[in-house]
Amino acid sequence: MYTCQRCNGKGRLPEHSNVMNGVCFKCNGTGKQASKPRKPKARKGPDPRIAQENSRKQAQAIEMYKDDPRAGVEYGHQYFYMHATELAKKDGAWETL
């Protein structure tokens, strides 16, 4: 038997005291579980280097397409960056920026 991973062996979860007096459903209030606890998965966030690279590319795309009528909105519009980015990808220039 292993210590319950959810309640840390206490058998109760005080934050859920409104449901069956907070009895842990994983171990049925015993504080022990039959299966070996899983290791928590490491959470991965977005890579800051990729975000920085995309911001740089966006700035270059905005500059490159600011006079292009295909953008659909005028330069300075709050969504112009999205249109410029899509045009750069469509024209194949995004990879070279």
Secondary structure by P-SEA (a helix, b strand, c coil): cccccccccccccccccccccccccccccccccccccccccccccccaaaaaaaaaaaaaaaaaccccccccccccccaaaaaaaaaaaaacccccc
